[in-house]
Amino acid sequence: MQTIHTDIFILGAGPGGATAALFLAKENIPCVLADKAIFPRDKICGDALSGKVVEIFNRYDEKFIERLSLDPIQLNCWGVEFVAPNLESLKVPFKINHAEHNAIRKQAPGFIAKRIDFDNFLIDEVKKQKYIRLYEGCDIDKVERASTGFILYSKNKEIVFHAKLVIAANGAHSDFAKEIGGIEVERKHYCAGIRAYYKNVSGMKEGNYIELHFLKDFLPGYFWIFPLPNGEVNIGLGMRSDYVSKKKIDLKKKLTEVIEKYPQLKERFKDAEPTDKIRGYGLPLGSKKRKLSGDNYMLV
């Protein structure tokens, strides 16, 4: 059994955990970053990175965004189109604080990239940092409070970590978030979402605008179409979990119905083919204030 002592232990190496580690490394602050997966690995997501994400990474290192913008894993995205139930649409270009600076460099204000690719891009950046100790394939299955912080045990107790501060970035459904952070699944403040990948979808927008469609018989939910590299698109449905339960909606069945029966979408999907099966996941909404920190821990 290996014992490791660290001031900061980050649980989960997705975008939240990896970004926290990178900002610590920028300030020459050591940390341990652990994830149960071995990268690259996939996560269910819409795959869009808004201007806020770009702004955060520009604060970390502007060259990071430059490298991402040149990588074929992503598409430059210049805005979003909202389509109302009456089919009227509103196109909104993305805006960020450094708009003039980015215009000079012709840097897009947003990006779209599959999570399997973007998360791995982040991990490649993590691996360059001497202040980050990365543990992939490290499944933490037991956490104990200690007088100095927390003790975290990997599966089979192969590695035991002693940490003064834990940054839990392994999701709202994690044992840490529930048992220590006190996060509860409240359907009124959760969204049920499903995602599928397709190719050969027509009518994609100039500037790689992402699309949000509000359909008359699927309110208060929405249907999205996000363009991806290599002619693929990410499509999906999202609706507040309590409405899904109350209305007994089969989201997978509904997704197929949307692209086959709605006239404004049927034509665009007539030659489309799925490239992956439909997958779903629940995510917390920002409609409720939640406690995100406590003694010796923070939640991402």
Summary of the structure (lengths in Angstrom):
residues: 300
radius of gyration: 20.7
end to end distance: 29.0
largest distance: 62.9
contacts: 929
relative contact order: 0.18
helix: 29%
strand: 34%
